[in-house]
């Protein structure tokens, strides 16, 4: 009896691009946030395109952590109160977490938890090295594994075959994907980020962050930070999927970039503190909503 063939990478991407609540707004929001002449009203106009994101922004601005005697009554008020960095963190995480709802096959919130830890680790490492911009590192960490959601949505029925291949041959989850599907989640993610108009370096980072030795030179600074960040997030633990512990660290590259074991350990501690502030009692379990 013949077995069904997995969908092509083109089909996986087409299905993913038809799903609602994609992170496609992030490049547009990033552009207005970094523009030197943008105002709070300009930023609010982008946020108000997404009613759910606007509501999340107002809710956070009026939370106990940010609240003052005067409530934030408009999105513009909320933008001013939160500041650009905190606002961007909220928006990016909210957009990714809502896309997870329609695509993930695992525990609700696990992808978002692991993505947040990767993003925070990339941000902390970028702050330490000063070799890439921390907000860029944070964004790339948040979306570098987005292809996993698309593959899970379209190819979940083929995952037992991927597991069987790994049991028989060892290696990484990506090697199992390539043998069974003909492509990897990293390649899917790279294509999606291109389709959503992310800067080209983000697509390259998604494609090569698990195999940085193959990365083009122009993408290597971001790829190296993401590779280290993924190791930190995997070691930290929250939300790590079944394939996460198969991650293979390129130790020589990490040492070359100054990512010593001591720095990784310090980064993990800082990531824990920042993730705890954001997720509070849902750091290790429970569905997430922003």
N, C-alpha and C positions, 0 to 999 in steps of 0.2 A: 504494500500500500504506500502510495506516495505521500510525503509530508508537505504541508503548506510552506510556501516560501515566505520569508520575512518581507515586509514592505521595504521599498527602496528608500534611500536617504532622502530623495526628493519628496516622496510621499510622507515620510515622517515630518519633514519640515513644513510641508503644505498643511498637514493636519494641525500642527502646532500653531502656525500663523493664523489659523481660523479661530483659535480659542480666544475667549474674551480676557480682559484684564492682563494683557501682556505688559512686560516692562518697557514697551516702546516709548513711553513718555519720558523716560529717564534722560536720553540725550537732549531733548528739548528743554527739560527743566535744568539740566546742567549748564546749558548754554546761557540761559537767562541768569542763573546764579553767578556765573563767573564774569558776566559782562560788567565792565566798570561803571556804566551809566544806568544799570537796571535799578528800578525802585521796588519798594514793597508791593505796590499795586501791580507792577509787571509780573512779579513772582506769583502773587495771588491770582492773577488772571489765568496763569497756567494751571495752578492747582484746582481752580474752580471748574475746569473742564471735566474733572473726575469728582463727582459729588461725594463718593465714599472717601476719597483722599481729603477733600475739603473738610468733611466731618471729623476725620481722624486728626487733622491739623488743629481744629478748634478744640477738640477733646484734650489733646496733649497740652495745648497752651493754657487750658483752664484746670489742668491737673494740679495736685498738691505740690508737685515739684516746681512748677513754673508760675502758679497762681499768685496774683496780687489782690489788693483790695478792689481793684476795678477789673471785672471780667472782660475777656477778649470776646467781642460780639461779632466781629467780622473776620474773614480770612486774612485781610490785610493787618488787622490788629494782631492776629496770631503769628503772622510772619515776623512782625516787628519784635514781638515778645520772645519767640523761639530763637531767632537768629538764623543765619543761613546754614551754618554747619549742622545744627540740631534738626532743622527743617529738612535738609537733604537726607540725613540719616533716616528720618521718619518716612519720607516719601519713597526712598529706594527700598526700604524694608517692606513697606506696605504693598508696593507694587509687586515685588517678588513673592511675598507670602500669599497674595490673592491669586497669583497665577498657579501657585502650588496646589490650591484647592481643586482645580480642574484637571490636574495632571498626575499628582503623586499617587503611587500605589502603596506607600509605606505608612508608618505612623503619622497622623496629622501633625504638621509642624516640624517634623524632623529635618526635612530639607532646609526649611527656613532657619532652623537653629544652627545647623552646620554651616549654611551659607553666611549667617551673621558672624559666627566665630571665625570663619575664614576671612571675611571682610575686615573684622576688627584686628585680626592678626596682621593682615597686609597693611592696614593703616598704622598700627603701632611700629611695625618694622620700617615703614616709610618715614615715620617721624624720627626714628632712631638714625637711619642712614642718611636722610636728607638727599637721597639720590632720585627719588620720584615724588610726585605730589601726593600727599596722604589721601585726599578725596578721590583721586583717580584710583589709587590702590584699593580703597574701600569699595568703590563701585565695581572694580574688576573682580575683587574677591567675592562680592555678592552674586555676580552673574556668571562666573567662570564655569560653573557646573550646571548651567541652566539646561544644557542638552540632556541631562539625566531625566528631567521631567518629561521632555518631549519623547524620549525613547521609552520611558515607562508607560506613557499614554498610548503609544502606538504598538509597542513590541513586548508588553508584559508577558504574553503567552509564550514567548521564546526564552524567557529568563531561565526556566529549568534546563534548557539545552546549554545555556551559557554556564550554569553551575556544573552541569555534567562535564563540559569541556574542561573547566578548571580542575575538577576532581581528578580527571584522567591525565591532564597535562601540566597542571600548576600554572604559574604565571599570574598576571594581573587580570582584573575584571575586564579591562579594555581589550586585552588580547583575546579573551573569550568572546567579547562582543564582535570583534573583527572576524573571528572564525565563523561565528554563527550568523551574524547579521550582514557582514561585509563592510561595516563601518563602525565607528565608535561614538559614544556620547559627546566626546570632545569635538569631533568633526561636525556633529549636528549642532552643538552649541555655537560653534564658530559661524556656521551658516545663518543661524537665527540672529545673532548679533549684527551680522552684516545686513540682513533684511530689515532689522529695526533701526538701521542707520547709526549704530554705535561707531565711534572712531575705529579705524582699521586695527589699531594696536590692541583693542579689546578682543577682536575676533582672533587675532594671532595668539593672544594670551590664553584664551579659552582652548585653543587647539593644542598648544604646546606646554601648558603649565605642568602636565604630568610627565612630560619628556623634554625637559628644557634644553638638553644637549642638541636637539634638532631645531631649536627656535631660530628664526632669522635674527641677525644682529640687532636690528632696530627695535625689536620687541624684547630683547633679553633683560633689560632692567626690570620691566614689569613682570616678565615671566619668572625671573629669579625670585622676586619678592612673593609672587603668588605660590611658587613651589614651596618656599619656606613656610608661608602662611597655611597652606594645606596640611603640611606636616604638623604644625602647631595645633590646628583645629582638630586633626585626627587624634593627636595625643591627648588633647583636652577632653574630648569625648562626646559632648551633647550633640545628638542628632546624627552621629556618624552612621552611614548606611552600611549594608553588608559588604559592599565593595571597598569601603573606605580603609579598612585595616590591611588591604592588599597594596596600599600606596608604597611605592618604592622611592626612597629619598636618594637624590643625587648628591651624596655627601661631599665629593670633591668640589662641585660647583658651589655648594653652600659655604664651604670654607673659603673659597676664592672670593665670594661676595661678603665675607665677614659675618656670616650667620653661624656663629659658634654655638655649641651646646648651651653655654651659659646664657647667651643672648636669647636663645629659643626658650629657655626656662623662664627668664625674666618676662619675655613677651607673653607666655602662657598665663602668668600671674596677672598681668595687666588686662589681658583679654577676659579673664574670669571676672574681674571687677567691672569692666565696662559692659559685658554681657549681662551680668547680674542686675545692673541698673536698668538696662533695656527690657529684659524678660522677667525679672523679679522671680516669682515663685514658679514660673514656667520655663526655667532655664533647662531642665532635664526632661520634662514631660508635659503633655497637654497640648491641645490645639491652640494656635496663635491667631490673633486678630488685631489689626492696627487701624 
